[in-house]
Each structure stands twice: as C-alpha cells, then as structure tokens.
Amino acid sequence: MLELLFAGGWVMWPILALSAIAMAIIVERFWTLRRRAVIPAGLGDEVRAWAARRQLDPVHIEALRRNSPLGELLAAALDVRQRPREQVKERIEDVGRHVVHSLERFLNTLGTIAGVAPLLGLLGTVVGMIRMFLNILDHGVGDASRLAGGIGEALISTAAGLLVAIPALMFYRYFRGRVQEYVVEMEKQAIALLDTLHGETRVAPVPPKPATPSRAQRGTA
C-alpha cells in the first residue's frame, strides 16, 4: 500500500487528505442527521396539545427550542403566536432557512471533494506521463516492460482520486435527499401547529332551545 502511495507522486498526499476529510464529514453527518435527533417522534403532537390546552410558558418554549431542529422551528412559531397568521408564517420561514442551513452543514465541502478528487488524480497522471516521456527523450525507449510499469504508476493517482470521489458523491446525494425529506416533514408539522394556533377560535354551534308552550296552550291544557 505504501509503495502505491509513493508511486503515485506528490498528488497522492492531497488526495489522502481529502479522503480523511470526507470520511470525517460522512461520520459526522450520519450522527447529526439521525431522524430521532432532527424530528423526534411525537414532538409535533405534544406541542399541538400544549397549544390546544394553552399550556405555553417561556420555560416550555425554551426547552422546545433546544430539543431539536424541529423544536427550534415550532418554538419560533410559538414566540409570535399572538400575531396574525401571515406574520407567524413569515417567522417560520425565516427560522426554517437557518434550520436548513444547519442541516446542510459540511455538505458543500463533501460535494467539492467529490469534484476535486478525480481532477487531482488526473493531474497526477498527467504529471507522471510528462515525467515518463521526458525520461524517454533522455534515455530512449529502453525496456518495454519498464515503460509499461511507468504508465501503470502514472495511473495510480487517477484510480486513487476516483476511489475518493465516488463514495463522496454517493453520500453527498444521500445526505441532500435526507435533508429534503426532513424539510418536508418539518413543514407539515409547522403548518399543523399553525392551524392549531389559529383554529381554536371557532365557535361551536349552539343547540336550539326547546320551545316553551304559549299562554293559550297552557290554558287549553
């Protein structure tokens, strides 16, 4: 393994560094984007129950804000629950952009690694081929097996770049899809809370009163 690393030239070292960064990002995103950490089960129903029973106090709202990204979004709606519906919706959208930004943390870096790693590998191959042809100009073709070995060594960096880029691109797409799934679910939970906050003022229909007998009807009776 070390022989291949040295045979690929200096470009193997930045490729190796990119692979370490990509691995760290993948592990961190897997831990951070767990569903129970982003959208805890039953949290939306619990918050709507608080709102329906008017059990909303600063302590509950602050604990909700620190609970999860979904809790932060719902807490933002509860902060301005007394305002008109459109203003509450605007606050949810503003906070939602910050929440999505935190969920997509490091994903741009992972996508950049997926694009840069194969280019570094190609650069290493080109540099290796140039060095090999310069040696041919100086010393002639010589042994054909030695020439084939030099070509193989020049291609090592390209293979290394692809080995880093392919999984990086796969996980980049996977995490982007997971974030989009969470965004849709959080939007549903926020809309449901918004309906609860502004739907409790409906007046229940009053049942009709039973008709009382008139004085004439009482007299005939």
Secondary structure per residue as TSV (DSSP state, phi and psi in degrees):
chain	resnum	aa	ss	phi	psi
A	1	M	-	360.0	-43.8
A	2	L	H	-65.6	-33.5
A	3	E	H	-62.9	-41.6
A	4	L	H	-66.2	-37.3
A	5	L	H	-63.3	-44.2
A	6	F	H	-73.8	-31.6
A	7	A	H	-68.8	-27.2
A	8	G	T	-74.1	-11.2
A	9	G	-	91.3	-174.3
A	10	W	T	-63.8	-26.0
A	11	V	T	-68.7	-16.6
A	12	M	H	-66.7	-28.0
A	13	W	H	-69.3	-46.7
A	14	P	H	-64.4	-32.6
A	15	I	H	-64.7	-41.0
A	16	L	H	-64.4	-39.4
A	17	A	H	-65.1	-40.9
A	18	L	H	-63.5	-37.0
A	19	S	H	-65.2	-38.8
A	20	A	H	-66.5	-42.0
A	21	I	H	-64.1	-43.8
A	22	A	H	-62.2	-41.1
A	23	M	H	-63.4	-41.9
A	24	A	H	-63.9	-41.5
A	25	I	H	-65.1	-43.2
A	26	I	H	-61.6	-45.7
A	27	V	H	-63.6	-44.1
A	28	E	H	-64.4	-41.1
A	29	R	H	-70.1	-35.6
A	30	F	H	-60.6	-40.5
A	31	W	H	-72.9	-42.3
A	32	T	H	-73.2	-36.4
A	33	L	T	-93.3	24.9
A	34	R	-	-63.7	142.4
A	35	R	H	-62.3	-41.3
A	36	R	H	-69.0	-19.7
A	37	A	H	-86.0	-27.1
A	38	V	H	-94.9	-48.5
A	39	I	S	-127.6	83.2
A	40	P	-	-59.6	141.7
A	41	A	T	-64.9	132.0
A	42	G	T	80.3	-1.1
A	43	L	H	-67.0	-43.1
A	44	G	H	-62.2	-41.7
A	45	D	H	-64.2	-39.0
A	46	E	H	-65.5	-42.4
A	47	V	H	-67.2	-39.7
A	48	R	H	-65.3	-33.6
A	49	A	H	-66.3	-39.7
A	50	W	H	-58.4	-46.4
A	51	A	H	-65.2	-39.2
A	52	A	H	-67.1	-34.7
A	53	R	T	-92.6	3.6
A	54	R	T	58.7	34.6
A	55	Q	-	-97.9	59.3
A	56	L	-	-116.1	113.3
A	57	D	-	-131.7	161.4
A	58	P	H	-56.3	-32.9
A	59	V	H	-66.5	-46.2
A	60	H	H	-62.1	-42.5
A	61	I	H	-67.0	-40.4
A	62	E	H	-67.8	-38.9
A	63	A	H	-64.5	-37.5
A	64	L	H	-64.6	-39.2
A	65	R	H	-62.7	-36.2
A	66	R	T	-85.4	-4.3
A	67	N	T	-71.6	-47.4
A	68	S	-	-171.3	170.8
A	69	P	H	-57.9	-40.1
A	70	L	H	-63.1	-42.2
A	71	G	H	-61.8	-38.1
A	72	E	H	-63.1	-39.5
A	73	L	H	-68.1	-44.2
A	74	L	H	-68.6	-36.1
A	75	A	H	-63.9	-35.6
A	76	A	H	-62.8	-37.3
A	77	A	H	-68.5	-38.7
A	78	L	H	-70.4	-27.3
A	79	D	H	-61.2	-33.5
A	80	V	T	-117.8	32.3
A	81	R	T	-65.8	-21.2
A	82	Q	T	-82.0	-10.6
A	83	R	S	-83.2	169.2
A	84	P	-	-61.0	159.3
A	85	R	H	-57.7	-41.5
A	86	E	H	-64.9	-37.8
A	87	Q	H	-69.3	-37.7
A	88	V	H	-63.6	-40.9
A	89	K	H	-64.1	-39.7
A	90	E	H	-63.7	-39.8
A	91	R	H	-64.0	-40.1
A	92	I	H	-61.8	-41.9
A	93	E	H	-66.2	-40.0
A	94	D	H	-64.1	-48.2
A	95	V	H	-67.6	-34.8
A	96	G	H	-60.3	-35.8
A	97	R	H	-64.0	-38.6
A	98	H	H	-68.4	-38.3
A	99	V	H	-64.6	-44.7
A	100	V	H	-63.8	-38.6
A	101	H	H	-60.8	-40.6
A	102	S	H	-69.9	-33.8
A	103	L	H	-68.9	-30.3
A	104	E	T	-91.6	13.5
A	105	R	T	-59.5	135.7
A	106	F	T	72.4	-6.5
A	107	L	H	-69.5	-36.0
A	108	N	H	-63.3	-37.5
A	109	T	H	-63.8	-41.7
A	110	L	H	-64.4	-40.7
A	111	G	H	-65.1	-36.2
A	112	T	H	-65.4	-41.1
A	113	I	H	-61.3	-40.1
A	114	A	H	-62.9	-29.6
A	115	G	H	-88.2	-31.9
A	116	V	H	-83.8	-35.9
A	117	A	H	-56.9	-48.7
A	118	P	H	-66.0	-29.8
A	119	L	H	-68.1	-39.0
A	120	L	H	-63.4	-41.1
A	121	G	H	-61.3	-41.9
A	122	L	H	-64.9	-38.3
A	123	L	H	-61.9	-43.3
A	124	G	H	-61.9	-38.0
A	125	T	H	-66.2	-43.8
A	126	V	H	-63.5	-43.5
A	127	V	H	-63.1	-41.8
A	128	G	H	-63.5	-41.0
A	129	M	H	-66.1	-39.5
A	130	I	H	-62.6	-44.0
A	131	R	H	-62.2	-39.8
A	132	M	H	-66.6	-42.4
A	133	F	H	-69.5	-31.7
A	134	L	H	-65.8	-37.3
A	135	N	H	-65.7	-35.2
A	136	I	H	-64.7	-40.6
A	137	L	H	-63.3	-33.9
A	138	D	H	-81.7	-38.2
A	139	H	H	-120.0	0.4
A	140	G	-	83.3	178.3
A	141	V	S	-67.7	-45.8
A	142	G	-	66.7	-136.7
A	143	D	-	-77.8	128.3
A	144	A	H	-66.8	-35.6
A	145	S	H	-64.8	-35.6
A	146	R	H	-66.7	-38.0
A	147	L	H	-63.4	-43.0
A	148	A	H	-64.2	-38.4
A	149	G	H	-64.3	-36.9
A	150	G	H	-66.0	-38.2
A	151	I	H	-64.9	-41.7
A	152	G	H	-61.8	-42.3
A	153	E	H	-64.1	-35.7
A	154	A	H	-67.2	-29.1
A	155	L	H	-83.1	-8.8
A	156	I	H	-60.7	-41.3
A	157	S	H	-65.5	-37.3
A	158	T	H	-63.5	-44.5
A	159	A	H	-61.7	-41.1
A	160	A	H	-64.8	-41.2
A	161	G	H	-62.9	-39.5
A	162	L	H	-69.0	-36.8
A	163	L	H	-63.5	-28.4
A	164	V	H	-84.7	-40.2
A	165	A	H	-71.7	-39.2
A	166	I	H	-63.2	-53.6
A	167	P	H	-65.6	-33.4
A	168	A	H	-61.9	-42.9
A	169	L	H	-67.1	-39.8
A	170	M	H	-61.2	-47.9
A	171	F	H	-71.5	-30.9
A	172	Y	H	-61.0	-47.4
A	173	R	H	-64.8	-39.0
A	174	Y	H	-64.2	-46.6
A	175	F	H	-68.6	-36.2
A	176	R	H	-62.3	-41.7
A	177	G	H	-64.7	-39.1
A	178	R	H	-65.2	-40.8
A	179	V	H	-63.0	-43.6
A	180	Q	H	-62.1	-37.8
A	181	E	H	-62.6	-42.9
A	182	Y	H	-65.5	-38.2
A	183	V	H	-62.1	-43.8
A	184	V	H	-62.8	-42.5
A	185	E	H	-65.9	-41.3
A	186	M	H	-66.9	-34.5
A	187	E	H	-62.3	-42.2
A	188	K	H	-61.8	-44.0
A	189	Q	H	-65.2	-39.1
A	190	A	H	-67.5	-40.6
A	191	I	H	-65.8	-39.4
A	192	A	H	-63.3	-40.6
A	193	L	H	-66.4	-38.9
A	194	L	H	-62.3	-40.8
A	195	D	H	-64.5	-37.0
A	196	T	H	-67.6	-41.9
A	197	L	H	-66.0	-34.6
A	198	H	H	-111.7	13.4
A	199	G	H	-115.5	2.6
A	200	E	T	-85.6	-4.1
A	201	T	T	-90.5	2.1
A	202	R	-	-65.2	135.9
A	203	V	-	-90.2	128.1
A	204	A	-	-71.6	142.9
A	205	P	-	-62.8	137.8
A	206	V	-	-88.8	125.7
A	207	P	-	-66.4	144.7
A	208	P	-	-66.5	142.9
A	209	K	-	-76.2	144.2
A	210	P	-	-66.1	139.9
A	211	A	-	-68.3	133.8
A	212	T	-	-90.2	139.7
A	213	P	-	-66.0	141.9
A	214	S	-	-73.5	168.2
A	215	R	H	-63.4	-37.1
A	216	A	H	-65.9	-40.0
A	217	Q	H	-66.7	-34.0
A	218	R	H	-70.0	-32.6
A	219	G	H	-69.1	-38.5
A	220	T	H	-70.2	-29.8
A	221	A	-	-70.3	360.0
